[in-house]
Every structure is written in C-alpha cells, then in structure tokens.
C-alpha cells in the first residue's frame, strides 16, 4: 500500500513539474527566442501592410523601429505581469492565478494567428504585450534536502517574528540593507545588459552580421538554444560545488573573453573565410558562459541575501528592474547594431568586466551558509565599525553593582 502511495505521489509530482515547466518557464524561453526566426517575414509584413494602407513604403528606420517594438513589448508585458502577480495570488490564490494566466496566452495566440488576415501588424504588437504579461507568474525550485531547508526557513521565521514585511521603497532607505540592495541592482542590471538576451531576440541578424550563410542561420540559432540547455544542466551540478562568486566571476570573465574574440572575428571576416564560423563558435561559448554563471546564480541571490521580511519586496524590485532593462535593450539593440556595426558588443563587454569586478570585491560567498549566517555577515559589511571589536555571545555584563 505504501509503495502504491509513493508511486502515485511520484507521478503527481512529475506531472506537476511538467505542467509548470510547459506552462511557465517553457513559454518564457520560447517566446523570448522564437521571435528572431521570422525576422525578415515580419518586417516584410509590416512594409506590405503600410503599402496597402497608404500606397507608399514605410521608411527603413520606421520598419526597424516597429520591429524592435514588437520584440521589446514582450518584456514590457512581463513588467506588468510581475506587478500583477502578487495581487492576483492574494486575491485568487496560486492555482486560480495560473488558470487566469492562460487567458493572456490564448488571446495573444488569436491575435498572432489572425494578424495577416486582418492586415494589421498592430495585432502582433498587442499579442507580444499580452504574452509578456503571461510570462511572469511562476517558478519551481527543487532540492533533495527538503527537511533541512524547511528547518532553516523556520529558524529564519522565528528570527523575523513580530516584524512587518518591508515595502519596495523601504529597501533603499535602510542602511542595514545597503550591500544587499546594491548587489541586487548591480548584478540584476548586469544580467540584462551583458548582451545575452540580445543574442536570443536578434539571433538571426547577429549571425547574418557575423557572415553566416543565409541557409545555415537557422541551424546556428538552434545551436544557441542547445548551448543554453547544456549550460542549465551544468550550472545545477556546479553551483553547490564551486560556489556563487566563482561562477559569477568566471562566467562574466569568459563572456568578456569570447565577446572580444567575436568582435575581432567580425572585423576580420572579409580577410579569412573561416572567420564567420569562429564568430559563431564565440556566440555559442558566450551563451554557455552566461548559462553556467550569471544565469544560474543571479536568480537565487535574492533568496539568499534577503530575509523573509524583505524578500517579497526584493523580488518586486528585481522583477521590475529586469523586465524594464530587457525592454530597453530589446528596443535599442537594432539601432545599436546599425550604429556600431562590427563593434556592437563592445558596450556589453564593459558591463561583463564591471560585473566581475563588483562580484570579486563586494559580494560575499553564500555557499553552504544558513540564512542567519548570511544575515550576520551582511550586517558586518553594512556596519563595519560595529564589528571591529570582539563579538560577545554570552550573557549581558553588568558594569556596576548596587550597594
């Protein structure tokens, strides 16, 4: 009987993970990367639609702007979804919120499907916005040591008992959270400004810029997705063995290295016939380095750097920051590519170097430490003068006696 119950529970858990993955993170990754494949077709559709309406072609810079708007409205919708997720979860509960979330997905799919028949590229714009709203609701986290983690959470809850949850703006006003908030802003910004998501959203144009033949671009785009999948598996194995700081520093340093070689390959692509393939290999290595390091580590830092009373507000700040920057990068990357040409990745390299330097000097290691141990270490960093003397953990010392 117990064996049957365990079998049923295992199947339910497997189905839950599959449903959450297909309905959540799969849709996020799919809609982030799929838009680059039909780039030329969508741009032609925009121009044809404008020609039918006005009898004149749309200028190239406006076609580029509408195209970048279609790409970047997905993260803008994600920002709205991140702000709606909390209130919806409170009002409707987690399960009903996920069901309501499907309304946005179905509505977006209908807009995409009938946009050509209706002759409206505006339907693509609205559909991308709705798809972004649906992308910011859920994430599962698994661990083998569930009992130990629950005990840590209970210990942390007891330490925070009687204290109200902080609001997002209060995080920036508390000196005791200075190091945590700075790390959240710096590393969260670096995650979106390092150039990796631009590879996904505009992979086709990046590979064409690198000189990859038109007929082989689709295979190169498929390779970026394969690299991301491999990186996710490797990150799960390495993160608890080598530590957060090592993966972040190593990841950003390798990204800066591969980006430099990629820039050199772009500049020399007309001199050597094999340079386009070197550039393609650098992109693959860039994606691998990002997935193993920054992508796998940055997301869990909010959980480890903030306690229970500040963690919800920190997630709201992180979500708003990430989606806003993703929108800005998605909107501006086509113009950056047009303006900088072969040197389009130079600004991203600067971000990678700065992120590696900040991690090396200012981010404490959290591997193998409990929430309370991390909180004590961060308190010492935020108030260095108070931690210069020896720490007394015994009973209070009475300096005077009563006669």
N, C-alpha and C positions, 0 to 999 in steps of 0.2 A: 504493500500500500504506500509506504513512504517513498519507495523507488518510483512509483507511478506519479506521486505528487511532485517529486523533484523533476521528473521528465516533463510534466505539464508546465511547471514553473519555468523550466529552461526554454521550452518552446514559446511561451508567452513573452519571456524576456527577449528572445531572438526576434520575434515578430514586432515587438515594441521598438527595438533598435532599428530594424529595417524600415518601419513606418516613419520613425522620427528622422532617420537619415534621408530617405527618399523625399519626405515631405518638408524637410528643413534644410540641412546643410547641402544636400544634393542640388536642390533648386537654387540655393545661393551661388554655388560654384558654376552650375550650368548656365545661369543667366548672366553671370559675370563674364564668362569666356565665350559663350556661343555667339555673341553679337559681332565678333570680329570676322567670322566666316563669310557672312553675306554682305560685307562692307560695300563692295562695288555695286551689287544689285540694289541695295537700299539707296545709295547715292544716285544711281540712275533713276530709281523710282521717284525720288524727291524732285529731280530735274524734270522728268516727264510729267509729273503731276502739275508742277508750276507752269510748264509749257501749255498744257491743256487749258489751264485756268486763264492765263494771261496772253498766250501766244508768243511769249518770249522765254528764253532760257534763264534760269536762275544763275547769277554770277557765282564763280567758283568759290569765292570766300564765304558766301552765304550758304552754299551747299555744304561746305566744310563745317560751318557753324551749326547748321541744323543736324548734321550727322553727329557732331560732338555732343550736342544737346540730347539727342536720342540715347547716346551711350551713357552720359553722365547723369541723366534723370533717374537712373536705377539707384545709385547711392543716395540721391536726394530723397527718393521714396523710402529708402532704408532709414534715413534720419527721422522721417515722420513715423515710420513703423517702430523705431526704437523708443520714441517718445510716447507712442500709444500702447506699447506692450505692457508697461507697468499698470496703468489704469484699467486696461482690459482684463488683465489677470486678476485684479482685485474685484472688479465688478462681475465678471463672468466665470472666473476660475480658469485654470490652465487648459483643461480639456476643451471647454466651450470656446476659449480664445483660439485654439488651434483649428477648430471647426470653422469659426468665423473667418479665419485667415484664408481658408480655401476660396472664399467669395472673391477676394482680390485676385487670386491666381486664375480662376475661371473667367472673370471679367477681362483680365489682361489677355488671356488666350483668345477670347472672342474678338477683341479689338485688333490683335495681330492678324487673325485669320481673315477678317473682312476688310482690312485696310486697303488692299489693292482693288477689290471690287468696288469699294466706296470711293476710290480715288482720293484718299486722304492720308498723307503722311503724319498728320496730327494725331491720328489714332495710334500710330507707333509711339509717339511721344507720350501720350497718356497711358498706354499699355506698359511702357517701361517704368513709369512712375508708380503704377499700381503693383507691378511685380516687385519693385523695390520695397514697398510697404510690407509685402508678404514675407520678405526675406529676413526680418529681424525679430523673431519670436522665440526661438528655442535652441538649446544646446545641451547635449548629454555629456556627462563626464563619468568615466568608469575607473574603478580601481579594485585591486584584489583585496587590499586591507581595509574593507569597509568598516569593521568594528573599531579599528584603531583610529580611523578618520572621524567616525562619529563621536568617539571619546574626546578627540581634540576639539571638535565643534562644541561639545557640551561644556568642556573646560573654558573655552572662549566665551560661550554664552553666559556662564556664571561670572566671568570677569567683567562682562559688559552689562550685567543685570542692573536695572534701575536707571540706565542711561538711554535717552531717546535717540532714535536714528537721525543722522545728520542730513541736512538738505544739501543739494549740489553746491550752491554758492558758499556754504559754510566751510567747505573743504579748503577753499582758497584763503579763508580768514584765520584758520587755526595754525599757529606756528608749529604745533606738535605734529602736523601733517605735511610740513614743508617738503621734506625729502620724498615722501610718497607721491604727493601731487606733482612735483617736478618730474619725477620718474615717469608718472603716468602720461604727462603731457609730452615730454621729450620722446619717449620710446613709442607712444601711440602715434605721434606725428611721423616719426621715422618709419614706422611700419607702412604708412601710406605714401610717404614722399620718397621712398627708396627706389621707386620705379618698377617694382614687380607687378603690381596690378595693371600698370600701363601695358606691360607685355601681354597680359591676358586680353584686355579690352581692345588693343590695337595690334594683335599679334601678326595679322596678315600684312598690314602696312609696314610693320617693323621688319619682317622677313623680306618683303619686297625691297625695302630700303637697303637691306644687307646684301642684295643681289641674288637671292634665291630664285630660281626659275619659277614662273607662274604656276606651272603644272605640279610643282613639288611643294608649294607653300602649305597646302592642306596637310601634308604629312609632317611638315615641320611644326604646325600648330598642334597636331596630335601628340607630337613629342613633348611639348611643354606640359600638357596635361599628364602624360605618363611620368614626367620628372616630378611633378607635384605630388602624385600618388606615392611614388617611391620615397620622396622626402618625408611625407607624413608618417610612413611606416618606420623609417629610420629615426625620426625625431622621438617617437614613442619609446624606442629602445634606449636612446642615448640620454634623454632628458634627466632621468634619475641616476645615471651613472657618472656623467661628466659635470653636471651642474648647469644652472641657468646662465651664469655670467660667461662661462666658457663658450656655450653655444651662441650666445648673443654676439660676443666679441669676434669669435671665429666666423660666424655667419656674415656679419657686416664687413669684416676684412676681406673675406673671399669674394663677396659681392663687389666690393670696390676693385679687387684684382681682376675679376672677369669682366667688369664693365670697362676697365681701362684697355684690356686686350680687345674687347668688342669695338671700342672707339678706334683703336689702331687698325683693326681689320676693315672697318668702314672706309677709313681714309686710304687704304692701300688696295681696295677691292678691284680697282682697274689695273693694278700692276701685276697681280698674281691670280691665276684662275681658281685657286683653291681658297682664296680669302673669304668668299661668301660662306663656305662651309665651316671655316674657322669661326666666323661671326655667329653662325647658327649654333655651333658647339658651345660658344661662350654664353649664349642665351640659355641653353639647357643647364649649364653649370651654374649660372646666375639663379635660375629658378630652384635648383637643388639646394644651393646655399641658403636661399631665403626660407625654403620649407623646413630645413633641418634646424635652423637657428631662430631668426626673428619670428616667423610664423608660428612655430611650435611653442615658443617661450612667452612672448608678449601677452598672449591671451590669459595665461594663468597668473601673471604678476599681480593683477587686480585682486585676485582671491588671496594671495599670499602677503601683499603689502598693506592691505586694509582689513580692519576687524569688522565684526558683524554690524556695528552701529554706523560705520562709514562705508561699508562695501556697496550697498544699493546705490548710494549717491555717486560713488566712484564709477560704477558700471554705467550710470546715466551720462556722466561726463565723458567717459571713454567712448561710449556709443555715439554721442553727438559729435565728438572730435573726429572719430574715424570716418563716419559717413560724410561729414562736411568736407574733409580733406579729400576723400575719394571722389566726391562730386567735383571739386575744384581741379583735381588732377585730370579726371576724365574729360572735363570741359576744355582744359588748356593744353593737353598733350598734343593734339593735332597741330595747333599753331606753334607749339614748341618744336615739334618735329619739322615743320615747314621753315621755321626761322633759323634753327641751329644745324639742320641737315645732319652731317656725319657726327657732330658733337652733341647730339640730342641727349646723351646720357651723362654728360659732364655734371649738370646740377645734381643729379641723383647720386653720383659718386661722392660729392661733397657731403650729402646727407648721410651716406653709409659711414664715412670716416668720422663724422661728428658723433653719430650714434655709438660707434665702437669706443671712441674716447670717453664719452659720458659713462658708458657701462663700466669701463675699466676703472674709472676714478670715483664714481659716485653711487653705483648700485651695489648693495650688499648681496652676498650669496644667501639664498633661501633653501637650498637643497638640504634635506634631512633635518630641518628645524620645524618645531611646532609653531602655531600661530603666536603663542605668548612669547616664545623665544625671539621670534622675528620682531614683535612689537617692542620688546626691551631693547634690542639692538638699534632699531629705528629711533627710539626715544633718545638713546645716547648720541646718535648722529644729529638729531634735531636740537638737542640741548647739550652741546659738548662741554660747557663749563660746569654743568651739574654733575657730570660723570668723571671729572678729573680725580676726585678723591676716592678712597676705597669705599666699596658698597657694603653697607651693613644690613644683613638679612635677619638678625636676631631680634630680641625684644627691645623695646624703647629704653634708652639710657636716661636715668634721672640724674640731672646735674646738680640738684640741691636737695637737702633734706629738711624736714620740718621739725623744729625743736619742741 
